[in-house]
Amino acid sequence: MQQDALLLRRAQNGEAEAFEELMTAYEKRIYTLCLRMAGEKEDALDCAQEAMVRIWRSLASYRKQASFSTWVYRIATNTCLDFLRKRKVRPAVSLDALTDEGFSASDPSSDPVRLAEASARKSALLNGIASLQPDMRAALVLRDVQGFSYEEVSAILDTPLGTVKSRINRAREKLRSNLFQNAELFDVVNVYGNERRQDL
Amino acid sequence: MNCEKFIALLPSYPDAIPGEKGDFRLHAAECPRCAARLEEHEALLGALASLDEKVAVPPSFGERWRAAIQMEPIKPGGSRLLRWQTWAVAAAAVCMVVCAVSLLSGGMKIPVAGDMDKQRAYMSLEADAPLEKSEPLAPPAPRAERALGGGLALSRRPMDMETTQTFAEAETKAEVEQSPIILHSASVTLLTSQYDADVKRVDDLLSAMGGWSEYRSVWGEPEDGDQAGGRYATMRLRVPLQSLAFFMEAVAAIGKVTASEMVAEDVSDQYYDTRGRLSMYEAQRARMTELLGQAETMSDVVEIESRLGEIQYTIETLVGRLNHWNARKDNAVVHLYVREVAEIQMGDAPLGQRLGNAFRQSLRAAWGFMNNAAVFLVIASPYILCAAAAAGIAFFIVRTRRKRK
């Protein structure tokens, strides 16, 4: 922690090397956050780079009101939300995006059927996330994908805890309803689909 | 727990329902349909949690952002700013200490009654040519800075603040160009032997500077030769920042200054933090307004409007705070304490005169004490009489008993 504090102080003094060292710990999480928010690899790269530059530019204004990590993820999330607001049109998740995330159709060590299922499952999930509204998506990604606590999500989004809970619940609900047609991909019974069919 | 409640709570499982986790699990064990729902929910959470497990950060990302910040022409200026502020405050503190030492050792001339004629001539000259608010006051300012410890050097900092309406647009610019926000305040304690005339001079001076009085209270009675008498006025004045130096110097010339203080409070951190928060809330408001247009169900509309209301309230609070600081930074607060005395003591009076003054003061004090003691005796006389009667009765009883023995 003291090492981080020292790096932070040096970075605030304008030392780019200290900033690079400091941000190494956050690099992957910022990229994956941007990837989940933006959906596409190229967009995620642009967002993540923009977030890094914004953090660098704003480092002087960081006054330890929140923890440094919260502050960093807040800037990254806001960068993604700004990007989504400008983009507006939601692209479907491409096969490239899946390939970038470790999926390989030609992996000889894997069962082709299982690989195809995994691919379909991931694709459905990513499309489901991409279909969420930006605020809900941010809350869901931070909580369920990135693993932040509700309180941390509330601090990162600078949003009341109750609103965060509401957004996460609604995002999960929407995601589940988007995915229920492919419930078999998750090896569970499609309860809601069966109920709907029974109602019909 | 029934199925309806189970379904309602399911989206927030497992983290938001700690108190009901047992009931929740119990119901799932009893109801196969809810057990399946729970399984589906857990599968979804599991899938989400493992989504990033195999993601590798492209090497190009690290290369790109590192190159971007190396080429970034704008370096963080906060630390330099802090360092500069620290040095400025330290320099101001040193100046204050030096001036205080000079004052104590008599190295700096204190305006006293002997100088009053000259000072009033100066004041009347100013009254003949009243100052306009926009008139530059460059000549007197350096003198005031020297006289008051250089604290006003901070007021020379540039202040290019935008209005609150343009905060959101200027956010990025503001991150780079953050002028320090300094709130100036001062306090002066004056002794005067011509209370009414001197208070009027302060009012005229304040009016000429374009300032105003926020608060004023006076107590006590006019000085009539009694050392303990005299009026005491407390004033809170607002003086335009560009006129503060001259105002302080001119006020010091009106009477004898027994104490003065200048404070420059740096609220840049709070100001820019608030402004950043405001920009963020404005962006949120824009997003929420956009979402409101896209809302499909009434519950969405209600929730968004509720959130919009919260955001609007927060924005108004933050704007109010910024407006307060903006008003404060342009107009310094001056606390002026005016004490009426019979005569202003001369700092360099001869020994004989000082001894005479001291003896007269002592006689006045002794006379005052005797007067007060007489009044006290009159007030306390009923109690004293009662106590004396009780003591007399007790003495009589004791003496009677001794005689019987």
Contacts between the chains, C-beta under 8 A, distances in Angstrom:
chain1	res1	chain2	res2	distance
A	9	B	79	7.6
A	11	B	76	7.4
A	12	B	76	5.7
A	12	B	78	5.8
A	12	B	79	4.5
A	13	B	76	7.6
A	13	B	79	4.4
A	13	B	80	7.8
A	14	B	75	4.3
A	14	B	76	5.4
A	14	B	79	6.9
A	14	B	80	7.5
A	16	B	69	5.5
A	16	B	70	5.7
A	19	B	69	6.4
A	20	B	66	5.6
A	20	B	69	7.5
A	27	B	57	6.2
A	27	B	61	7.3
A	27	B	62	6.4
A	28	B	55	7.7
A	28	B	57	5.0
A	31	B	55	7.7
A	31	B	57	4.8
A	31	B	58	7.8
A	31	B	61	5.6
A	32	B	52	4.5
A	32	B	55	5.3
A	32	B	57	7.9
A	35	B	52	7.9
A	35	B	55	6.7
A	36	B	51	7.2
A	36	B	52	7.5
A	41	B	58	7.3
A	45	B	58	6.7
A	45	B	60	6.9
A	45	B	61	5.6
A	45	B	64	6.9
A	48	B	61	5.9
A	48	B	65	7.1
A	49	B	61	7.0
A	49	B	64	5.1
A	49	B	65	4.8
A	49	B	68	6.0
A	52	B	65	3.8
A	52	B	68	7.0
A	52	B	69	6.8
A	53	B	65	6.9
A	53	B	68	5.2
A	53	B	69	6.3
A	53	B	72	6.4
A	56	B	69	4.7
A	56	B	72	6.3
A	56	B	76	7.2
A	57	B	72	7.1
A	57	B	74	5.9
A	57	B	76	7.3
A	57	B	172	7.9
A	57	B	175	5.6
A	57	B	176	6.7
A	58	B	175	5.1
A	59	B	76	4.6
A	59	B	78	7.0
A	60	B	76	3.9
A	60	B	77	5.4
A	60	B	78	2.5
A	60	B	79	6.7
A	60	B	81	7.0
A	60	B	175	7.7
A	60	B	178	7.4
A	61	B	78	6.3
A	61	B	175	5.9
A	61	B	178	7.0
A	61	B	272	5.8
A	61	B	273	7.5
A	61	B	276	6.7
A	62	B	78	7.8
A	63	B	269	5.0
A	63	B	273	6.3
A	65	B	273	6.3
A	78	B	280	7.0
A	78	B	283	7.5
A	81	B	283	7.8
A	81	B	287	7.0
A	82	B	283	7.6
A	85	B	287	6.6
A	85	B	290	7.6
A	100	B	55	7.4
A	100	B	56	7.6
A	100	B	58	7.4
A	101	B	51	8.0
A	101	B	52	7.9
A	101	B	54	5.8
A	101	B	55	5.0
A	102	B	53	7.7
A	102	B	54	2.8
A	102	B	55	6.7
A	102	B	56	7.0
A	103	B	54	7.7
A	121	B	47	6.7
A	122	B	51	7.4
A	125	B	47	5.6
A	125	B	48	7.1
A	125	B	51	6.7
A	126	B	51	7.9
A	133	B	291	6.4
A	133	B	294	7.8
A	134	B	287	7.1
A	135	B	287	6.8
A	135	B	291	7.2
A	140	B	48	7.5
A	144	B	45	6.1
A	144	B	48	4.0
A	144	B	49	6.5
A	145	B	48	5.3
A	145	B	49	7.0
A	145	B	51	5.2
A	145	B	52	6.0
A	146	B	52	7.6
A	147	B	49	6.8
A	149	B	15	7.9
A	150	B	15	6.5
A	150	B	16	7.2
A	158	B	277	7.4
A	158	B	280	6.2
A	159	B	284	8.0
A	160	B	310	7.1
A	163	B	307	6.1
A	165	B	12	6.6
A	165	B	16	5.7
A	166	B	303	6.9
A	168	B	11	7.7
A	168	B	12	7.6
A	169	B	11	4.0
A	169	B	12	5.2
A	169	B	16	7.7
A	170	B	11	7.5
A	172	B	11	4.6
A	172	B	41	7.6
A	172	B	44	7.0
A	172	B	45	8.0
A	173	B	11	4.9
A	175	B	44	6.7
A	176	B	11	7.8
A	176	B	40	7.0
A	176	B	41	7.1
A	176	B	44	5.9
A	179	B	44	6.9
A	180	B	40	7.9
A	183	B	40	6.5
A	186	B	40	6.8
A	186	B	43	4.1
A	186	B	44	6.8
A	186	B	47	6.3
A	187	B	43	6.7
A	188	B	36	6.8
A	188	B	39	4.9
A	188	B	40	4.5
A	188	B	43	4.9
A	189	B	36	4.5
A	189	B	39	7.3
A	189	B	40	7.3
A	190	B	40	7.7
A	191	B	33	5.9
A	191	B	36	4.4
A	191	B	37	5.1
A	191	B	40	6.2
A	192	B	37	7.6
A	192	B	40	7.9
